[in-house]
Amino acid sequence: MALLSSLRDFFAHRLGTSTPLAAREPGVSRPERESPTGHNPFKQTANEFVVIGLGRFGTSVATTLVEHGRNVLAIDSDESRVQHLSTILPHVVALDATNIDALRQVGVENFDTGLVCIGTDFESNLLAAVLLQQLGVKRVIAKARTRTQRDILLRVGADEVILPEHEAGIRLGRKLSAGHLVDYLEVSNDVGVVELLAPPSLWGRNLSECSLRQRYGLTVMAVRRGDDLLVSPSASFRIEENDLLVVLGRIEDAERLRQ
């Protein structure tokens, strides 16, 4: 009942209606929200993030952001987990992220970006995402386990929803089905950055002779040779056996290069 009540209040405040069926369609920009006022220990900048849910995924996100010099407030309801992570995360607190007053006390409204990564309890995950919006967090990114969860999160206003297990499965499937693909990062739809072994047909030829852009629509961004990485190789660069090509283009075109 608490979840449904909070959702009704959210839609009434945001959309002037009490029914969730009036929620925005995915992809439509949300109206700007005014941040509540008050003193908080974390002053908002573009480099500050709040991460809710410190399972394997949330912890990885938080620690990576910290390693890259970003300020992170990490939140989890498990006190023992918070105590364990306090040695590697500068700002980590134990609290119930479905309690809006608790979120206010730690200054969540002062953060530009909020990431909700509660993987085991979708109701809590959903409510935390809604509360971040109510508090004025400008960008809310949420984790989902299924496409249905993703659709619901988008429906209530999350700016971005990720499905780590689904995306990892697709990634592994592509890698297994095309043995020459070492790794890839999907940018949009079927376009991505692909790392692949140079096929024998390219050995001993320079990039100009290979005409990868004209024949396959692929742009070579870098070449890894042993421990060396050459970024933006020139047209005269000659490809050798065991070279790893990092290309930008359609995944199926990268797969076609090997055929």
TISEDREN-370907 format. One record per residue (C-alpha): x, y, z; residue in three letters. Coordinates in steps of 0.05 Angstrom, whole numbers, plus 32768, in hexadecimal, padded with zeros to 4 digits. Each point is the difference from the previous one (the first is absolute). Last residue first. Example, Ala and Ser with C-alpha at 12.3 -4.5 7.8 and 13.67 -1.06 7.14 Angstrom:
// TISEDREN-370907
81117FEB808Fser 7FE57FBB800Dala 
***
This chain:
// TISEDREN-370907
829E7EDF7C98gln 802A80268033arg 7FEA80457FE8leu 7FB77FEA8003arg 80037FFE804Cglu 801780488001ala 7FC880117FD0asp 7FCE7FDC802Eglu 8017802A803Aile 7FF580417FDBarg 803880328004gly 803C80178029leu 803F7FD77FFEval 80357FE98032val 802E7FD17FDAleu 80297FCC8025leu 80407FED7FDCasp 80117FB68003asn 801D7FFF7FB9glu 801580457FE8glu 7FDC803D7FE6ile 802880377FDEarg 7FF380498013phe 8003802B7FC1ser 7FB9801B800Bala 8016801A8044ser 7FEE7FDF8041pro 7FCF8026802Eser 80187FE38042val 80397FCE8001leu 7FFE7FD1803Cleu 803E7FDA8013asp 80017FC2802Dasp 7FFD7FD07FC6gly 7FE780277FC4arg 7FBE8024800Farg 7FE5802A7FC7val 7FD4803D8008ala 7FC480257FE4met 7FF87FD97FBFval 7FBF80177FDFthr 7FD37FCA7FE4leu 7FCD80097FC8gly 80137FBD7FE3tyr 801D800C7FBBarg 800A804B8000gln 80138007804Aarg 802B7FC27FFFleu 802780167FC3ser 80377FCB800Ecys 803180237FD2glu 7FFC80418027ser 80067FDA8042leu 80427FE07FEBasn 80057FB87FE9arg 802E7FCA801Cgly 7FC77FDB8022trp 7FBB80187FEBleu 7FE67FBF7FE1ser 801A7FDA803Cpro 7FCA801F802Cpro 801480358034ala 7FE77FE98043leu 7FC680298019leu 7FF08038802Fglu 7FBC80207FF0val 7FE580458010val 7FB57FFE7FF3gly 7FC580077FD2val 7FC87FCD8002asp 7FCF802A8029asn 802A8036801Fser 80478002801Cval 800C7FB6800Cglu 80447FF2801Dleu 80257FC57FE3tyr 80327FCB8013asp 802F7FCD7FE1val 7FD77FF47FC1leu 80257FCA7FD8his 7FD67FC9801Egly 7FBF801A7FE4ala 7FC87FD98022ser 80247FFF8043leu 800D804A8001lys 7FBA80117FE9arg 7FE27FD48037gly 802E801E8034leu 7FE980477FEFarg 7FB77FEC7FFEile 80067FDF8044gly 8025803C801Dala 7FC8802E7FE7glu 7FCA7FD58020his 80267FFA8041glu 800F804A8004pro 7FBA80197FEFleu 8006804B7FFFile 7FCA80358008val 800980497FEEglu 7FDB80408010asp 7FD17FDF8032ala 7FBB80207FFBgly 7FCB7FD1801Bval 7FF77FDF7FBBarg 804B7FF67FF8leu 80027FD98040leu 7FC37FD77FEBile 801E7FF07FBCasp 80427FEA801Farg 7FDC7FD48032gln 7FDC7FDE7FC6thr 80417FF97FDBarg 801D7FD9803Athr 8036800A8036arg 7FFE804B8003ala 803480348016lys 7FED80498005ala 801E80417FE7ile 7FE18041801Aval 801880437FE6arg 7FEB8042801Elys 7FF97FEB8048val 7FC7802D8019gly 7FE97FDE803Fleu 7FC27FE57FDEgln 802C7FE27FCAgln 802B7FDD8033leu 7FC17FE78021leu 7FE77FDF7FC0val 80417FDB7FF7ala 7FFF7FE98048ala 7FB97FE77FF8leu 80117FD77FC3leu 803D7FDF801Fasn 7FDA7FF38041ser 7FC87FDE7FD9glu 80347FDB7FD5phe 80217FDF803Casp 803D7FD67FEFthr 8025802E7FD0gly 800280438024ile 802C80277FD0cys 7FE280477FFFval 803180327FE3leu 7FF6804A800Egly 801E80387FD9thr 8000804B800Easp 80077FFA804Bphe 7FEA80348032asn 7FBB7FE0800Bglu 80237FC48020val 8015802B803Bgly 800C7FCA8035val 7FC38015802Agln 7FD480067FC2arg 800A7FB77FEFleu 7FEB7FEC8047ala 7FC2802B7FF9asp 7FEE7FE07FBEile 80017FBA801Dasn 80057FCD7FC7thr 804C80078002ala 80027FE18046asp 80438013801Eleu 80487FEA8008ala 803280347FE8val 803D80017FD2val 802C803D7FF3his 804A7FF17FF6pro 7FF57FBC7FDFleu 80397FCD8007ile 80057FF5804Cthr 7FB68011800Aser 7FEE7FC57FD4leu 80017FCE803Ahis 7FD8802E802Egln 7FCD800C7FCAval 7FF87FB57FF5arg 7FF77FF5804Aser 7FCC80388004glu 7FD57FE47FC7asp 7FD080367FE9ser 8030801A7FCCasp 801680457FEAile 803F801A7FDCala 800D804A7FFBleu 803280097FC9val 803080387FEDasn 80237FF17FBEarg 804B7FF87FF9gly 80017FC77FCFhis 800D7FCC8037glu 7FC3801B8024val 7FD47FF57FC3leu 801C7FB97FF9thr 7FF37FF2804Athr 7FB780167FFAala 7FF17FDA7FC0val 80207FC08019ser 7FDC80068043thr 7FBD80097FDDgly 800C7FC27FD5phe 80197FD28036arg 7FCB80168032gly 80048046801Bleu 7FBA801C7FF5gly 7FF7804B7FF8ile 803880277FDDval 8000804C8007val 802D80247FCFphe 802A803F8001glu 802980197FC5asn 7FCE80337FE5ala 800180238043thr 7FD18000803Cgln 801B80118045lys 7FFE7FC4802Ephe 7FF8800E804Apro 7FB9801A7FFAasn 7FDF80428014his 7FB9800B7FE7gly 7FDA800D7FC0thr 7FD97FCE7FD7pro 80187FF87FB8ser 7FD1801A7FCAglu 7FEF7FCD7FCBarg 8008800C7FB5glu 7FCB7FDF7FD5pro 80117FB97FE8arg 80157FF57FB9ser 7FD77FCE7FD9val 80277FC07FF0gly 7FD27FD18024pro 7FB780167FFFglu 7FEB802D8039arg 7FD47FE58037ala 7FB4800C7FFAala 7FF27FB7800Fleu 801E800C8046pro 7FBE80218015thr 7FFD80398032ser 800780397FCEthr 802380437FFDgly 803D7FE17FDDleu 803A80098030arg 7FDE800A8043his 7FC57FD17FF3ala 802F7FCE7FE0phe 802E7FFF803Cphe 7FC87FFE8033asp 7FE27FC37FDCarg 80447FDF7FFEleu 800B800D804Aser 7FBC7FE28011ser 800C7FC37FD4leu 80437FF38022leu 7FE6800A8046ala 7FC67FD17FF1met 
***
